[in-house]
């Protein structure tokens, strides 16, 4: 698979750092997986363009691992009847606006892990996310296979997106999620922590909406979510928008409330 966030990825990284971080609480309150279709590159993504230079400062449910890696969260254990719908932030801006507006109108808060090139190409994207009451996070600059990058290149992918989010919102965003991988390696988690993200946000339910399986299939996949689940979804696919009304009805019928990841782990 290329272009998508691959569940259960275990590819060997070429990064050189080897730091294992302690599990940290979710980042501060919000400052606020496009996605590929089959083997294509993420919709809405493009080759990296000139943008802010990094600053020194700053298929159904995915098979859950028995224990999330240290420094990463994939589901909450509070017992509250809540789930986090998390979205790969890329793709057509009008479609993204409709998805986020539908969620807002239904009282659902979500977390958008934005690709930096999408934010650069769509200057209104960050404001649309936060103005509708959702939160914004970091999904790397250009959605490359972060596990296959040298340490310096991986650092740039994280920091360049962080700096664009900070320029738009005043903060780095709520969480970091690696690109083309369900879980972050220890090396990537170390780079994320150094960039201001002590907790990496994974997921334990994959909607598979990036495969365009149709609204009914997306609803079935998300129906595997239980209290505390983090669900991976994508803004850039019409099927996702079509699935939302029924999907939200399904969650409500089971007493589950969609909230931001910050709320879920708070």
C-alpha positions as a printed Julia matrix, in Angstrom:
266×3 Matrix{Float64}:
   0.0    0.0    0.0
   1.23   3.45  -0.81
  -0.16   6.8    0.19
  -2.48   5.64   2.95
  -1.89   5.22   6.66
  -1.19   1.52   6.76
  -2.69  -0.32   9.78
  -0.19  -2.38  11.7
   2.84  -1.06   9.81
   6.07  -2.54  11.14
   8.57  -1.39   8.52
  12.08  -0.89   9.74
  12.97   2.74  10.04
  16.27   4.16   8.9
  16.17   6.83  11.54
  19.12   6.84  13.92
  17.6    8.09  17.17
  16.37   5.46  19.61
  14.62   7.22  22.43
  11.55   5.75  24.13
   9.39   8.4   25.7
   7.15   8.08  28.76
   3.44   8.16  28.08
   2.26  11.72  28.43
  -1.11  13.28  28.83
  -2.77  14.68  25.75
  -1.64  18.09  24.62
  -3.31  21.31  25.65
  -6.83  22.27  24.66
  -7.39  22.39  20.89
  -6.06  25.18  18.8
  -8.36  23.94  17.01
  -6.27   9.64   6.8
  -7.59  12.87   1.13
  -6.65  10.23   1.43
  -5.35   7.93  -0.78
  -7.43   5.87  -2.93
  -5.8    2.53  -3.5
  -2.19   3.14  -4.43
  -2.48   6.79  -5.38
  -0.99   9.66  -3.46
  -3.22  11.39  -0.89
  -5.84  13.53  -2.57
  -5.18  17.18  -2.03
  -1.52  16.55  -1.26
   1.25  17.73  -3.5
   4.99  17.65  -3.66
   6.43  19.88  -0.94
   6.4   23.52  -1.89
   8.09  26.48  -0.41
   6.66  27.13   3.0
   7.66  28.06   6.51
  11.1   26.79   7.38
  11.21  24.63  10.49
  11.96  26.6   13.61
  14.29  25.24  16.23
  11.87  26.33  18.96
   9.24  24.87  18.7
 -11.08  -4.48   6.14
 -12.99  -3.0    9.12
 -11.54  -2.14  12.48
  -7.77  -1.98  12.52
  -6.4   -4.74  14.66
  -5.61  -3.1   18.01
  -2.27  -3.86  19.57
  -2.33  -5.44  23.02
  -0.55  -2.42  24.44
   0.02   0.9   22.64
   3.67   1.94  22.3
   4.96   4.2   25.06
   4.25   7.82  24.15
   1.29   6.9   21.92
  -2.44   6.54  22.52
  -4.94   4.58  20.42
  -7.99   4.38  22.69
  -9.1    5.88  26.01
  -9.82   3.88  29.14
 -11.88   6.41  31.1
 -15.05   4.42  30.58
 -16.95   7.5   29.39
 -19.33   6.75  26.49
 -17.31   8.82  24.03
 -15.38   8.19  20.82
 -12.98  10.37  18.85
 -13.55  10.69  15.12
 -10.2   11.76  13.66
  -9.77  12.94  10.1
  -6.85  12.97   7.69
  -6.87  16.64   6.68
  -6.47  16.99   2.92
  -8.52  17.03  -0.25
 -11.14  19.32  -1.73
 -11.81  22.23   0.6
 -15.53  22.51  -0.24
 -16.0   18.83   0.58
 -14.04  19.26   3.81
 -16.23  22.22   4.72
 -19.37  20.11   4.21
 -18.02  17.22   6.29
 -16.97  19.49   9.14
 -20.19  21.51   8.92
 -22.31  18.37   9.11
 -20.42  17.27  12.22
 -20.79  20.72  13.79
 -24.52  20.79  13.08
 -24.9   17.45  14.83
 -22.95  18.64  17.86
 -19.94  16.41  17.15
 -16.43  17.67  17.84
 -13.65  15.98  15.88
  -9.89  16.14  15.43
  -8.39  16.96  12.03
  -4.8   15.82  11.55
  -3.82  18.15   8.75
  -1.27  17.6    6.01
   0.9   20.71   5.75
   0.7   21.05   1.97
  -3.11  21.08   2.26
  -2.95  23.94   4.76
  -0.55  25.8    2.49
  -2.68  25.31  -0.62
  -5.93  26.08   1.23
  -5.25  29.1    3.47
  -8.8   29.0    4.89
  -8.57  25.34   5.95
  -7.21  25.87   9.47
  -9.79  28.56  10.21
 -12.64  26.4    8.91
 -11.62  23.56  11.23
 -11.34  25.7   14.34
 -14.27  28.03  13.63
 -16.57  25.0   13.51
 -15.4   23.93  16.96
 -13.06  21.14  15.87
  -9.39  20.77  16.76
  -6.36  20.72  14.51
  -3.34  18.45  14.68
  -0.21  17.61  12.67
  -0.11  14.84  10.04
   3.31  15.77   8.58
   4.13  18.26   5.86
   3.61  16.17   2.73
   2.36  12.74   3.87
   5.49  10.86   2.84
   6.34   7.46   4.3
   7.87   8.88   7.46
   9.34   5.53   8.53
  11.41   5.45   5.35
  12.97   8.88   5.82
  16.3    9.84   7.28
  16.09  11.49  10.7
  16.69  14.98   9.32
  13.97  14.61   6.68
  11.48  13.19   9.17
  12.17  16.11  11.51
  11.45  18.58   8.7
   8.15  16.81   7.91
   7.01  17.25  11.51
   8.36  20.73  12.19
   7.35  22.31   8.89
   3.71  21.31   9.4
   3.88  22.37  13.05
   5.12  25.83  12.11
   2.33  26.36   9.58
  -0.29  25.32  12.16
   1.3   27.67  14.69
   1.24  30.54  12.21
  -2.49  29.95  11.62
  -3.62  29.2   15.17
  -0.94  30.37  17.6
  -0.04  26.85  18.73
   1.41  23.61  17.33
  -1.91  21.76  17.31
  -3.3   19.14  19.63
  -1.54  15.95  18.5
   0.86  14.49  15.95
   0.0   11.44  13.83
   2.62   9.79  11.59
   1.98   9.56   7.86
   1.48   6.21   6.11
   1.6    4.31   9.41
  -0.88   3.41  12.12
   1.79   3.5   14.83
   4.85   5.68  15.28
   8.26   4.15  15.77
  10.27   5.11  18.88
  12.43   7.3   16.64
   9.45   9.19  15.21
   7.93   9.56  18.67
  11.18  11.1   19.87
  11.17  13.61  17.01
   7.51  14.43  17.64
   8.15  15.02  21.35
  11.07  17.3   20.52
   8.75  19.25  18.21
   6.18  19.79  20.97
   3.96  16.69  20.73
   4.51  14.52  23.82
   1.69  12.18  22.77
   1.27  10.62  19.33
  -2.34   9.92  18.34
  -2.96   6.52  16.77
  -6.34   4.79  16.32
  -7.93   1.42  16.93
 -10.79   1.59  14.39
 -10.23   2.17  10.67
 -13.25   3.35   8.7
 -11.49   2.43   5.44
 -13.26   5.37   3.85
 -10.18   6.14   1.74
 -10.96   3.01  -0.29
 -14.33   4.51  -1.31
 -16.31   1.41  -0.27
 -19.65   3.23  -0.08
 -21.54   4.79   2.81
 -22.96   1.51   4.11
 -19.53  -0.11   4.37
 -18.09   2.92   6.15
 -20.94   2.76   8.66
 -20.31  -0.95   9.25
 -16.62  -0.35   9.84
 -17.23   2.45  12.32
 -19.85   0.32  14.08
 -16.96  -1.63  15.61
 -16.11   1.43  17.74
 -16.77   1.18  21.46
 -16.4    3.61  24.36
 -12.92   5.13  24.18
 -12.25   4.24  20.54
 -10.29   6.47  18.19
 -11.58   6.19  14.6
  -9.52   7.0   11.5
 -11.42   8.84   8.75
 -10.66  11.16   5.82
 -12.03  14.52   4.71
 -11.36  14.1    1.0
 -13.92  11.47  -0.02
 -17.6   12.0   -0.95
 -18.51   8.64   0.57
 -17.43   9.91   3.96
 -19.87  12.8    3.74
 -22.64  10.47   2.57
 -21.99   8.1    5.48
 -21.98  10.73   8.23
 -25.71  11.13   8.99
 -26.26   7.4    9.42
 -22.92   6.94  11.16
 -23.78   9.59  13.73
 -27.23   8.05  14.2
 -25.57   4.66  14.8
 -23.28   6.09  17.48
 -26.14   7.92  19.17
 -28.27   4.77  19.2
 -25.49   3.07  21.15
 -25.11   5.99  23.55
 -21.71   7.09  22.15
 -20.83  10.77  21.79
 -18.2   11.94  19.25
 -15.69  14.28  20.91
 -12.28  15.7   20.11
  -9.25  13.58  20.95
  -8.25  16.13  23.58
 -11.62  15.66  25.27
 -11.47  11.86  24.95
  -8.1   11.64  26.69
  -8.69  14.55  29.05
